[in-house]
């Protein structure tokens, strides 16, 4: 196991799509924190299920597969999305709020 200094910045390629494909090749990178991979999950590209309909400008709720389980997040969108619709996360607005679009 390679050990890194806690203040050293490390980068790795990110998968921007839920199917594991990359946008733009290996030159897309994100900064890696000192957290284990299972706790440092990037939600962009994650497919989820709407549990409370989203009606702009009001947020709804989506359930996403995270860290080996599922978690509920507040979700916003530019368009109305009905309950039980599948969505994909396009942006993380805060620790518990995501921006989504229909699949």
N, C-alpha and C positions, 0 to 999 in steps of 0.2 A: 504494500500500500504506500503510495506517495503522499508524503505530508507536505502541506503548504503553510507558509507563514499566515497567521490570521488576518493580517492587513494586506496580503498580496491579492491583487485583482486577478481573477481567473475568468476565462470566457469559454463558451462551447457553442457549437451550432444548435439552433433550435428548429424543431419541426413546427411549422405554422399551420398545418392541416391535421385534422383528426386521423387521417389515413396514414400518417407517418411521412408523407411527401414533404419536400422542402420548397419554399418559395425563394427563388433566386440562387439556389445552390448553397454551398457550405460557407459563403461569405456572410450569411445572416447569423449574428451571434447575440448572446445575452450574457450578462454578468452572472457568475455563479456565486451564490452565498456560501457560507461555511456550513449550511444546513445539509443534512442527508437528502438525497434525491427524492425520497418519498415525502419529505416535508417541504420541498422546494418545487412544487408543481406549478407550471405555467398553465393557466386555464384557457388561454386563447387557442381556439381550435377544438375545444371539448364540446361534444354533443350532449345536450340535456333535454329534459322534459319540463314543459311549462305546467306548474301546479296551481298558479293564480294568474289569470289572464293579464296580459300587458296592454294597457290602453294609454297611449301618450296623452298627456305628459306624466301620467301615473305609472309608477313601477309595479311590476308583478313579481312573481317568484318562479325560479327554476330549480330543479334538482339536478346536480352534477355529480358524476363519479369522481371522487377525490380521495387520494391516499388510501386506497383499498376499500372504501365505503362510499356512501353518498352524503352530500350536504346540500342544504337549501341556501340559495343566494337571492338577494334582491336583483331584479333584472329590468332593464330599460331597453326600449327600441324606438325607432322612428315610425313604426307602423303597428297597427293592432295585431296582436298574436293571441289566438284563443287557447284556453286551457287544453291540455293533453297534446299540444303541438310539439314537434321536435324542433329544436333550435341549436345553433352553433354560436359559441362565444366569440365575439370579434374584438372585444376590448375589456380590460379590467379597470374599472373606475375607482375602486377602493378595495379594501380587504374583503368586503362582503357584498359588493355591487358589481355586476357585470353588464356589458352591453351585448345584446344578442340579435340575431337575424334568423328568419325561418330557414330550415334546411330544404 
